[in-house]
Amino acid sequence: MKFTDGYWQLRPGVTLLRPRTVESVQPDERGFTVFAPTGRLATRGDTLNMPVVTVRFFSPAPGVVGVSIGHHLGGPPRLPRFALRTGDDHPVTVTVTPQYASLTTGELTARVARTGGWRVDFLRGDRLVTASTERSVGVVTDDAGRSFVHERLALGVGETVYGLGERFGPFVKNGQAVDIWHADGGTATEQAYKNVPFYLSSAGYGVLVDHPEHVSFEVASEVVAQTQFSVEGQSLTYLVIDGPTPKDVLRRYTALTGRPARVPAWSYGLWLSTSFTTSYDEATVTGFIDGMAERDLPLSVFHFDCFWMRQFHWVDFVWDPATFPDPPAMLRRLRERGLKVCVWINPYVAQRSHLFEEGRRAGYLVRRADGSVWQCDKWQAGMALVDFTNPDATAWFCGKLRALLDMGVDCFKTDFGERIPTDVVWHDGSDPQRMHNYYTQLYNQAVFGLLEAERGAGEAIVFARSATVGGQRLPVHWGGDCESTFASMAESLRGGLSLSASGFGYWSHDIGGFEGTPDPAVFKRWIAFGLLSSHSRLHGSDSYRVPWAFDEEAVEVLRHFTRLKLRLMPYLAATAEQTHREGLPTMRPMIVEFPDDPASAYLDRQYMLGPDVLVAPVFSADGEVTFWVPAGTWTHLVTGRQLTGPAWVTEKHGFDSLPVLARPGAVIPFGSTGDRPDYEWADGVRLRLFAPAPGQRTRVRVPSPGDGPGAEFDVSYVDGTATVELVAGASTGYDCDVVGAGPAT
């Protein structure tokens, strides 16, 4: 939201208070509070009728400085709040002198000038990271009587900003106005399903605005050398998170907001959907699965989309008897074929659902101020909304899902969660503005928690569309409703990279696009991209996504890339362990892995899959693709052809290929099996060294898909010879080869 008209003037109807000077500082053991009048104090009389801005500095976690800016602070506490993992057990140094007041945690210091105008410097050692200057803080009132508080943090020359959730516009957010407000807007607009008021800076810091409600960002837009963020009300709290590298920022951010849970090994395999409005029944499902098996296409999960339930009844969690006369028997047959089953759900209850009256009587549905149930017709006729702030309502909803788990369902696609009204009353008294974005966290938390309780930690997974801060703890998320075009494929990738820069560890998308039917070329190119993502699902809206519906080459392409992904499971599993333990995403923007490479700042058509594999999807039918190769000797993962960077490279690829490059010196473990994801990854593993450096020694850990120890190997490359040694765990056989250098032993 913009408040100014150019640099000098305010917009019509806007009045603004700014802190002008520091009147006093009140230190305590863990921080300090600054009292900043909004005018100059020359005499005692100047204190009369003088508004004061109160600013509190604190440290909720190591390397994190919190700032709370307030005007009138007499209002009641507003719920909900983000569930941050804070504490007072880390060292904090508070210093107050006549010249400044400062707080230091780790290498990060917030230093407030006590003389002259308003200025706060955020420093890493002696190096300025960002700053709040004399025109940065504002307490705003508009002509409608609404109040806002804004802060502006300085941007350095060449500094670029990323994140703010899953956003489908330009990957670099400089120059954009971004509203943190959930909307079901598809992937082709500025709206987003996953809004996260956190940004990552190329200067090696991050900022989390600690507000679940609408947060408005002006990133180098209202003031081109600053990032502004504002909220409605009388106070604003934000956290500056230290680096110095993007990885360090994400580690600290996810330590604060939560690390992604482990996901089951089977979830990495190929998911196939009925698609949305297509005509399907048990015979259709069986035909799809038989068709995959007959064509030797490995399949891990089958997904039933909305119409597994009766029309106008969503959600009632009752299989449509006209199309699925014996669900337990059908699910048993799918299980006997080694498949997992996912079913679509959402948090809305249609008026025709038998659950509507049950929920209404019990008080489990969100109500208006007059006590009536909130209802609308935008999705399902007369639908209501489950009130997850009511523990009894959550238990009721989960009880219905538990019956499906007992029947043989393995996981749920938790769709929607964005269309949350603000003219309602919540059971726990939550602020409706704050609940609009936060609702999805309660919804996904309820379902994920049920799956953990029923299936065990590491076996729970949802396929969620909406999310906010902390949503990364509840994987997996997919990119929403995209069109079946190359342009939409590219915008989907931008969304995934932005989400990865916002602390989310796993991400998927609808292979081939959701809306419409893709051209065979789009479908085949999207297959390669989809199978080189953390999770891979074939799904559409009004047309099927089985490959033989396009052409026979699509079958071959799907087989090729599915088997490649399954062979890469030892590498992907090791990456996932890093995602779980450190909060680093599986699919990484180039800027995260190569922050010192100036070319990486704007790269949004390629990414790193884990730390060592570069992927550049092809966004054209003719197969031509231009991509950036960072410094060193990179190796095509499959062909062994080498490229030397730093350089821009243009190549042409068939549908069975794309640039997939191994990092210089990488040791990538390849599994022995290409027909399922949940085999014992260490057994028969082949450790491949790509362009190793003389004298290189690498420790490689290959996890186990279950509770086993996995295996650890020492790989060395000395005098042109590679040697591998099993140093921990177990493996029934392993091998080693070198690509781009001498022999292996």
C-alpha positions in Angstrom: 0.0 0.0 0.0 1.3 3.4 -1.0 0.9 6.4 1.3 3.0 9.0 -0.4 2.6 11.0 -3.6 6.1 11.0 -4.9 8.9 11.6 -2.4 7.7 14.9 -0.8 4.0 14.8 -0.5 1.4 12.5 1.1 -1.6 11.1 -0.8 -4.9 12.9 -0.4 -6.6 12.2 2.9 -3.4 10.8 4.6 -1.8 12.1 7.7 1.5 10.8 8.9 3.5 10.7 12.2 7.2 9.9 12.1 9.7 9.5 15.0 12.0 12.5 14.8 14.4 11.9 17.6 15.1 9.7 20.6 13.9 11.1 23.8 15.0 8.3 26.1 16.0 4.6 26.1 14.8 2.1 28.7 17.1 -0.9 28.7 16.4 -4.3 30.3 18.2 -7.7 30.5 17.1 -8.9 27.0 16.6 -5.7 25.0 15.5 -2.1 25.2 12.7 0.3 24.5 13.1 3.6 22.6 10.6 6.5 23.1 10.7 8.6 20.0 8.6 11.9 19.8 7.2 12.8 16.5 8.5 16.4 16.7 11.5 18.3 17.9 11.8 19.0 21.7 13.3 22.4 22.3 11.5 23.2 25.5 9.4 21.3 28.1 6.3 22.8 26.5 7.0 20.9 23.3 6.1 17.7 25.1 2.5 18.7 25.3 0.2 17.3 22.6 3.2 15.5 21.2 2.6 11.9 19.9 5.3 9.5 20.8 6.3 6.3 18.9 7.4 3.5 21.1 9.9 1.0 19.6 11.0 -2.2 21.4 14.1 -4.1 20.3 14.5 -7.7 21.4 16.0 -11.0 20.2 13.6 -14.0 19.9 16.3 -16.4 18.6 20.1 -16.4 18.0 21.0 -14.1 15.1 17.5 -12.6 15.0 16.6 -9.0 16.1 13.0 -8.2 16.6 11.5 -4.7 16.3 8.0 -3.7 17.6 6.8 -0.3 16.6 3.7 1.1 18.4 1.6 4.2 18.7 -1.5 3.6 20.9 -0.8 0.3 22.7 -3.9 -0.1 24.8 -5.8 -2.5 22.5 -6.5 -6.1 23.4 -4.2 -8.9 22.2 -5.1 -10.0 18.7 -5.1 -13.7 17.7 -4.0 -15.8 16.1 -0.3 -15.4 16.1 2.4 -17.3 14.2 3.8 -20.2 16.2 7.4 -19.1 16.4 10.0 -21.1 18.3 11.5 -18.4 20.5 13.5 -18.4 23.6 15.6 -16.5 26.1 18.5 -18.9 26.5 20.8 -17.4 23.9 23.3 -14.6 24.6 22.2 -11.1 24.0 24.3 -8.0 24.6 22.6 -4.7 25.3 24.7 -1.5 25.3 23.4 2.1 26.0 25.7 5.1 25.6 25.0 8.8 25.1 25.5 8.2 21.4 23.5 5.0 20.7 21.7 2.0 22.1 22.4 -1.4 20.7 21.4 -5.0 20.9 23.7 -7.8 19.6 22.8 -11.4 19.1 25.4 -13.6 17.3 27.0 -11.4 14.6 23.9 -9.2 14.2 23.6 -5.8 15.9 20.7 -3.3 15.9 22.1 0.1 16.7 19.8 3.1 17.4 21.3 6.6 17.1 20.4 8.7 20.2 21.4 12.0 18.6 20.2 13.7 15.5 17.3 12.2 13.5 15.8 8.8 13.6 18.2 6.0 12.4 18.6 2.3 13.1 21.5 0.5 11.6 21.5 -3.3 11.3 25.1 -4.4 11.2 27.0 -7.7 10.8 30.1 -6.9 12.7 31.1 -3.4 11.3 29.3 -4.0 7.9 25.9 -2.3 7.3 23.3 -4.8 6.3 20.2 -2.6 6.1 18.8 0.5 8.0 15.7 2.3 9.1 16.2 6.0 8.3 14.4 9.3 9.1 11.5 8.7 6.7 11.2 5.0 7.2 8.8 4.6 10.1 5.3 6.0 9.7 2.1 6.0 11.7 -0.6 6.7 9.2 -4.3 7.7 9.4 -6.4 7.9 6.3 -9.6 9.9 5.7 -11.7 6.8 6.5 -10.2 6.8 10.0 -8.1 3.7 9.5 -4.7 3.5 11.1 -1.6 1.9 9.6 2.0 1.5 10.7 4.8 1.1 8.1 8.5 0.5 8.1 11.0 0.9 5.3 14.3 -0.9 5.2 17.2 0.3 3.0 18.3 -1.6 -0.1 21.9 -1.5 -1.2 23.1 -0.9 -4.8 22.3 -4.1 -6.7 20.5 -5.7 -3.8 17.7 -8.1 -4.9 14.7 -9.4 -2.9 13.0 -12.8 -3.1 10.3 -14.8 -1.5 7.0 -13.5 -0.1 5.4 -16.9 -0.7 4.5 -18.6 -3.9 4.4 -15.8 -6.4 4.1 -16.3 -10.1 5.3 -12.9 -11.4 8.9 -11.9 -11.7 11.1 -14.0 -9.4 13.1 -10.9 -8.3 10.5 -8.8 -6.3 12.2 -5.4 -6.8 9.8 -3.0 -8.3 6.7 -4.9 -7.2 3.8 -4.2 -4.8 2.9 -7.5 -3.1 -0.2 -8.0 -0.9 0.0 -10.9 1.6 -3.6 -12.0 1.3 -4.8 -15.5 0.3 -6.8 -15.7 -2.9 -7.8 -18.5 -5.3 -6.5 -16.7 -8.3 -4.7 -19.3 -10.3 -1.1 -18.9 -11.3 -1.5 -16.2 -14.0 -2.0 -13.2 -11.7 -0.4 -11.3 -8.8 -2.6 -13.2 -6.4 -1.3 -16.2 -4.5 -2.4 -19.3 -2.7 0.6 -19.3 -0.4 1.3 -15.9 1.1 4.3 -15.6 3.4 5.3 -12.2 4.9 9.0 -13.1 4.7 11.6 -12.0 2.2 15.1 -13.1 1.5 17.7 -10.5 0.5 20.8 -11.1 -1.7 22.6 -9.0 0.9 22.5 -11.9 3.3 19.6 -11.2 5.6 15.9 -11.9 5.8 12.9 -10.1 7.2 9.7 -11.7 8.7 6.8 -9.4 9.3 5.2 -11.1 12.3 1.6 -10.5 11.3 -0.8 -13.2 10.0 -3.2 -10.6 8.6 -2.9 -8.5 5.4 0.6 -7.2 5.0 1.4 -4.8 2.2 4.9 -4.8 0.7 6.3 -2.1 -1.6 9.6 -3.6 -2.7 11.7 -0.8 -4.3 8.4 0.6 -5.6 7.1 3.4 -3.5 10.6 4.3 -2.6 13.1 2.7 -5.0 15.9 2.3 -2.5 13.8 0.8 0.3 11.5 -2.2 1.0 8.4 -0.9 2.7 5.9 -3.1 4.6 2.8 -2.0 6.4 -0.2 -3.4 8.4 -3.4 -1.9 9.5 -3.6 -1.0 13.2 -1.5 0.7 15.8 1.6 -1.6 15.9 4.0 -3.4 13.7 6.4 -6.2 14.6 9.2 -7.5 12.3 12.2 -9.7 12.7 15.6 -9.2 10.9 17.2 -12.6 10.4 21.0 -12.7 9.9 22.9 -14.7 7.3 25.5 -14.1 6.0 24.5 -16.5 3.2 21.0 -17.2 1.9 21.3 -20.7 3.2 22.2 -19.4 6.7 19.1 -17.1 6.6 16.9 -20.0 5.6 18.4 -22.2 8.4 17.6 -19.5 11.0 14.2 -18.7 9.5 13.1 -22.3 9.6 14.6 -22.8 13.1 12.2 -20.0 14.1 9.1 -21.0 12.1 9.6 -24.8 11.8 11.4 -27.3 9.7 9.7 -29.5 7.1 8.7 -32.9 8.4 10.1 -36.0 6.8 7.9 -37.3 4.0 7.4 -41.0 3.2 9.7 -42.6 0.6 6.8 -43.8 -1.5 5.7 -40.1 -2.0 8.6 -39.5 -4.3 7.2 -41.8 -6.9 4.8 -40.8 -9.7 1.2 -39.8 -8.7 -1.6 -40.2 -11.2 -5.0 -38.5 -10.8 -8.5 -39.0 -12.2 -8.3 -35.3 -13.0 -11.1 -33.0 -11.9 -14.3 -32.9 -13.9 -13.5 -35.8 -16.2 -16.0 -38.7 -16.2 -14.5 -41.5 -14.2 -15.6 -44.5 -12.2 -13.9 -47.6 -10.9 -13.5 -49.0 -14.4 -11.8 -45.8 -15.5 -9.4 -46.0 -12.5 -8.6 -49.7 -13.2 -8.1 -48.9 -16.9 -5.6 -46.1 -16.0 -3.7 -48.4 -13.7 -3.7 -51.3 -16.1 -2.5 -49.0 -18.8 0.4 -47.8 -16.8 1.4 -51.4 -15.9 1.1 -52.6 -19.5 3.4 -49.8 -20.7 5.9 -50.5 -17.9 5.3 -47.1 -16.3 6.2 -47.1 -12.6 3.3 -45.7 -10.5 3.3 -45.1 -6.8 0.1 -43.1 -5.9 -3.4 -42.9 -7.3 -5.3 -39.8 -6.5 -9.1 -39.5 -6.6 -10.2 -35.9 -7.2 -13.4 -34.2 -6.1 -16.0 -36.4 -7.8 -15.2 -39.4 -5.7 -18.0 -37.9 -3.6 -21.5 -37.1 -4.9 -22.1 -33.8 -6.6 -23.5 -31.1 -4.4 -22.4 -33.0 -1.3 -18.8 -31.8 -0.9 -17.6 -32.5 1.6 -19.4 -35.5 3.2 -16.6 -38.0 2.8 -19.0 -40.6 1.3 -18.0 -42.4 -1.9 -20.5 -41.9 -4.7 -22.2 -45.3 -4.8 -23.1 -44.8 -8.5 -19.4 -44.9 -9.5 -17.8 -46.7 -6.6 -20.2 -49.3 -5.3 -17.7 -51.1 -3.0 -14.9 -48.7 -1.9 -13.2 -50.9 0.7 -12.8 -53.7 -1.9 -11.6 -51.3 -4.6 -9.0 -49.8 -2.1 -7.9 -53.3 -1.2 -7.3 -54.2 -4.8 -5.2 -51.0 -5.3 -3.2 -51.8 -2.2 -2.5 -55.3 -3.5 -1.0 -53.7 -6.6 1.5 -51.8 -4.4 -0.3 -48.4 -4.8 -1.0 -45.7 -2.2 -4.2 -43.8 -2.4 -4.9 -40.1 -2.0 -8.4 -38.5 -1.9 -9.4 -34.9 -2.4 -10.9 -33.0 0.5 -11.6 -29.4 1.4 -12.8 -27.6 4.6 -16.2 -26.6 3.2 -19.4 -28.4 3.9 -22.2 -28.1 1.4 -25.7 -27.5 2.7 -26.8 -30.8 1.1 -24.1 -32.8 2.9 -25.3 -34.7 5.9 -22.5 -33.1 7.8 -24.0 -29.7 7.5 -26.8 -30.2 10.0 -24.6 -32.3 12.2 -22.0 -29.5 12.3 -24.6 -26.7 12.7 -26.2 -28.3 15.7 -22.9 -28.9 17.4 -21.5 -25.5 16.7 -18.7 -26.7 14.5 -19.3 -24.4 11.6 -18.1 -20.8 11.4 -20.9 -18.3 12.3 -21.8 -14.7 11.7 -22.2 -12.1 14.5 -26.0 -12.9 14.7 -25.3 -16.5 15.4 -26.3 -17.8 12.0 -24.0 -20.1 10.1 -21.9 -18.3 7.5 -22.8 -19.7 4.0 -22.2 -18.9 0.4 -22.7 -20.5 -3.1 -19.3 -19.8 -4.7 -18.1 -23.4 -4.7 -20.8 -25.7 -3.3 -24.5 -24.7 -2.9 -25.0 -23.2 0.6 -21.6 -24.3 1.8 -20.4 -23.6 5.3 -16.8 -23.6 6.8 -15.4 -25.8 9.5 -14.2 -23.8 12.5 -10.8 -25.2 13.3 -10.4 -22.8 16.2 -12.9 -25.1 18.0 -11.0 -28.2 19.2 -14.2 -30.2 19.2 -14.9 -29.2 15.5 -11.3 -30.3 14.6 -11.8 -33.7 16.3 -15.1 -34.1 14.5 -13.6 -33.3 11.1 -10.6 -35.6 11.7 -13.0 -38.4 12.9 -14.6 -38.4 9.5 -11.2 -38.6 7.8 -10.1 -41.4 10.2 -12.9 -43.6 8.8 -11.4 -43.1 5.3 -7.9 -44.1 6.6 -9.4 -47.2 8.2 -11.0 -48.0 4.8 -7.6 -47.9 3.1 -6.9 -44.3 2.1 -3.3 -43.2 2.7 -3.2 -39.4 2.4 -5.3 -36.4 1.5 -5.1 -33.6 -1.0 -6.1 -30.6 1.2 -7.4 -28.3 -1.4 -8.7 -24.7 -0.9 -8.3 -22.9 2.4 -8.0 -19.4 0.7 -11.6 -18.2 0.5 -12.0 -17.4 4.2 -14.5 -14.7 5.1 -13.8 -11.8 7.4 -17.4 -11.0 8.4 -17.6 -13.9 10.9 -17.1 -14.8 14.5 -14.6 -17.5 15.4 -15.1 -20.0 18.3 -11.9 -18.8 20.1 -12.4 -15.1 19.5 -9.7 -14.9 16.8 -9.5 -11.7 14.8 -11.3 -12.4 11.4 -8.7 -10.4 9.5 -5.9 -12.5 11.0 -7.7 -15.7 10.4 -8.1 -15.1 6.7 -4.5 -16.1 6.0 -4.0 -18.2 9.1 -6.9 -20.6 8.6 -5.0 -22.7 6.2 -2.4 -23.5 8.9 -5.1 -24.8 11.2 -6.7 -26.8 8.4 -3.5 -28.5 7.2 -2.2 -28.9 10.7 -5.4 -30.8 11.7 -5.1 -33.2 8.7 -1.4 -33.7 8.9 -1.6 -34.2 12.6 -4.2 -36.9 12.1 -2.0 -38.7 9.5 1.0 -38.5 11.9 -1.1 -40.0 14.7 -2.5 -42.8 12.5 0.4 -43.5 10.2 3.4 -42.4 12.3 6.0 -39.7 11.9 7.7 -39.8 8.5 4.6 -41.5 6.9 2.3 -38.4 7.0 1.9 -36.3 3.8 -0.7 -34.0 2.5 -1.0 -32.4 -1.0 -1.8 -28.9 0.0 -2.6 -25.8 -2.1 -2.7 -23.0 0.5 -0.1 -22.1 3.2 1.4 -19.3 5.3 4.3 -19.0 7.8 4.9 -22.4 9.3 3.2 -24.3 6.5 6.5 -25.8 5.5 6.2 -28.1 8.6 3.3 -29.8 6.9 4.4 -31.0 3.4 3.8 -31.3 0.5 2.5 -28.2 -1.4 1.6 -27.9 -5.0 1.4 -24.9 -7.3 -2.3 -24.6 -7.9 -4.3 -24.0 -11.1 -2.0 -23.4 -14.0 -2.8 -23.3 -17.7 -1.5 -25.9 -20.1 1.0 -23.7 -21.9 4.8 -23.2 -21.9 4.2 -19.7 -20.4 2.3 -21.2 -17.5 4.9 -23.9 -17.0 7.5 -21.1 -16.6 5.2 -19.1 -14.2 4.7 -22.3 -12.2 8.5 -22.6 -11.8 8.8 -19.0 -10.7 6.1 -19.7 -8.0 8.0 -22.7 -6.8 11.3 -20.9 -6.6 9.7 -18.0 -4.7 8.1 -20.5 -2.3 11.5 -22.2 -1.8 13.0 -18.8 -1.0 10.2 -18.5 1.6 11.4 -21.5 3.7 9.3 -24.3 2.0 11.2 -27.5 1.5 9.1 -29.5 -1.0 7.0 -28.3 -4.0 5.0 -29.9 -6.8 2.8 -28.8 -9.7 0.3 -30.3 -12.2 2.4 -32.0 -15.0 1.0 -30.7 -18.3 -0.9 -27.9 -16.6 -4.4 -27.9 -15.0 -6.7 -25.8 -17.2 -7.2 -27.0 -20.7 -5.5 -29.8 -22.6 -1.8 -29.4 -23.3 -0.3 -29.7 -26.7 1.8 -33.0 -26.8 5.0 -30.9 -26.9 4.0 -29.0 -23.7 3.0 -32.2 -22.0 6.3 -34.0 -22.8 8.5 -31.0 -21.8 6.4 -30.7 -18.6 7.0 -34.4 -17.8 10.8 -33.7 -17.6 10.3 -30.7 -15.4 7.8 -32.6 -13.2 9.9 -35.7 -12.6 12.8 -33.5 -11.7 10.8 -31.7 -9.0 10.6 -32.9 -5.4 7.2 -34.5 -6.0 5.6 -35.4 -9.3 1.8 -35.6 -10.1 -0.1 -36.0 -13.4 -3.3 -34.0 -12.9 -5.7 -31.9 -15.1 -9.1 -30.2 -15.0 -11.3 -31.5 -17.8 -9.0 -33.9 -19.6 -7.0 -36.9 -18.5 -3.3 -36.9 -18.1 -2.4 -40.5 -19.0 0.5 -40.2 -21.5 -1.1 -42.4 -24.2 -3.9 -39.8 -24.5 -1.2 -37.6 -26.2 1.1 -39.8 -28.2 3.3 -42.9 -27.9 6.4 -40.8 -27.5 4.8 -39.3 -24.3 4.7 -42.8 -22.9 8.4 -43.3 -23.6 9.3 -39.8 -22.1 7.3 -40.5 -19.0 9.0 -43.9 -18.5 12.4 -42.4 -19.1 12.1 -39.6 -16.6 10.2 -41.6 -14.0 13.0 -44.2 -14.0 15.6 -41.5 -13.8 14.0 -40.0 -10.7 13.7 -43.4 -9.0 17.4 -44.1 -9.7 18.2 -40.8 -8.1 16.4 -41.7 -4.9 19.6 -42.1 -2.8 20.5 -38.5 -3.8 17.0 -37.2 -3.3 16.7 -38.9 0.0 19.9 -37.4 1.3 18.8 -34.0 0.1 15.4 -34.5 1.9 17.3 -35.3 5.1 19.1 -31.9 4.8 15.7 -30.3 4.1 14.3 -31.8 7.3 17.3 -31.1 9.5 18.4 -27.7 8.2 15.4 -26.3 6.4 17.1 -26.0 3.0 14.7 -26.6 0.1 15.0 -29.6 -2.2 14.5 -27.3 -5.2 16.8 -24.3 -4.8 16.9 -21.0 -6.6 20.4 -20.5 -8.1 20.9 -17.5 -5.8 20.7 -19.8 -2.8 23.5 -22.1 -4.0 25.6 -19.4 -5.8 25.1 -16.1 -3.9 28.5 -14.8 -5.1 27.7 -15.3 -8.8 26.2 -12.1 -10.1 24.4 -13.9 -12.9 22.4 -16.1 -10.4 20.4 -13.1 -9.1 17.8 -13.1 -11.9 17.9 -16.8 -13.0 14.3 -18.1 -12.8 14.2 -20.7 -15.6 16.6 -23.1 -14.0 17.3 -24.4 -10.5 19.3 -26.7 -8.3 17.7 -30.0 -7.4 19.6 -30.4 -4.1 23.1 -29.1 -3.8 24.7 -30.8 -6.8 22.2 -31.1 -9.7 21.4 -28.2 -12.0 18.1 -28.5 -13.9 17.1 -26.2 -16.8 13.6 -27.2 -18.1 12.9 -26.7 -21.8 10.1 -24.2 -22.4 9.8 -24.7 -26.2 8.6 -27.3 -28.6 11.7 -27.2 -30.7 13.9 -28.1 -27.7 16.1 -25.0 -27.7 17.1 -23.9 -24.2 19.6 -21.3 -23.0 20.9 -21.6 -19.4 23.7 -20.4 -17.2 26.6 -22.6 -16.2 28.4 -21.4 -13.0 32.2 -21.6 -12.7 33.9 -25.0 -13.1 33.5 -28.1 -15.2 29.9 -29.3 -15.2 28.8 -32.7 -16.5 25.6 -33.8 -18.2 24.2 -36.3 -15.7 23.2 -38.9 -18.3 25.4 -38.3 -21.3 28.6 -37.4 -19.6 29.2 -34.4 -21.9 31.0 -31.6 -20.1 30.5 -27.8 -20.1 32.9 -25.3 -18.6 31.6 -22.2 -16.9 31.0 -19.5 -16.1 29.1 -19.2 -19.4 25.8 -18.9 -21.1 25.1 -22.1 -23.0 22.4 -22.8 -25.7 21.5 -26.4 -26.5 18.8 -28.2 -28.4 17.2 -31.3 -26.7 14.8 -34.0 -27.8 11.8 -34.7 -25.7 13.7 -37.4 -23.8 16.4 -34.9 -22.6 17.0 -31.6 -21.0 20.0 -29.9 -19.3 20.6 -31.9 -16.1 24.1 -31.1 -14.9 26.3 -32.5 -12.1 28.3 -29.9 -10.1 32.0 -30.0 -10.4 33.3 -32.5 -7.8 29.9 -33.9 -7.0 29.5 -37.4 -5.8 26.0 -38.5 -6.7 24.7 -41.8 -5.5 22.5 -43.7 -8.1 20.2 -46.4 -6.9 19.9 -49.9 -8.3 16.1 -49.8 -8.9 14.1 -47.8 -11.4 10.6 -49.2 -10.7 9.7 -47.9 -7.2 11.0 -45.2 -4.9 11.0 -47.1 -1.6 13.7 -49.7 -2.1 16.8 -50.0 0.1 18.8 -47.2 -1.4 22.2 -48.3 -0.1 22.0 -51.8 -1.6 23.7 -51.9 -5.0 24.3 -48.1 -5.0 26.6 -46.7 -7.6 28.6 -43.6 -6.4 29.4 -41.4 -9.4 32.1 -38.8 -9.2 31.7 -35.9 -11.7 34.9 -34.1 -12.7 36.6 -34.6 -9.3 39.5 -32.4 -8.2 42.9 -34.1 -7.5 43.0 -35.1 -3.8 39.3 -34.7 -3.3 37.8 -36.6 -0.4 34.0 -36.7 0.1 31.8 -38.3 2.8 28.5 -39.5 1.3 25.6 -40.6 3.3 22.8 -42.7 1.8 19.8 -42.9 4.1 17.4 -45.8 4.5 13.7 -45.6 3.4 12.7 -47.1 6.8 14.3 -47.1 10.2 17.5 -48.7 9.0 20.9 -47.0 9.4 21.5 -46.5 5.7 25.2 -46.3 4.8 28.1 -43.9 4.8 30.9 -44.0 2.3 34.2 -42.3 2.0 35.1 -41.4 -1.6 38.6 -40.2 -2.4 40.2 -39.2 -5.7 44.0 -39.4 -5.5 46.5 -39.7 -8.4 43.8 -40.2 -11.0 42.2 -43.1 -9.1 38.9 -43.1 -7.2 38.5 -45.2 -4.1 35.3 -45.9 -2.1 35.0 -47.3 1.4 32.0 -48.3 3.4 32.6 -46.6 6.8 29.2 -46.9 8.5 25.9 -48.7 8.2 25.2 -51.5 5.7 25.1 -52.1 2.0 24.8 -55.4 0.1 26.9 -54.0 -2.7 28.2 -50.8 -3.9 30.2 -49.5 -6.8 32.0 -46.3 -8.0 32.8 -44.7 -11.3 34.2 -41.4 -12.4 32.9 -39.2 -15.1 35.4 -36.8 -16.5 38.6 -38.2 -14.9 40.5 -41.4 -14.3 39.5 -45.0 -13.2 37.8 -46.1 -10.1 38.6 -48.9 -7.5 
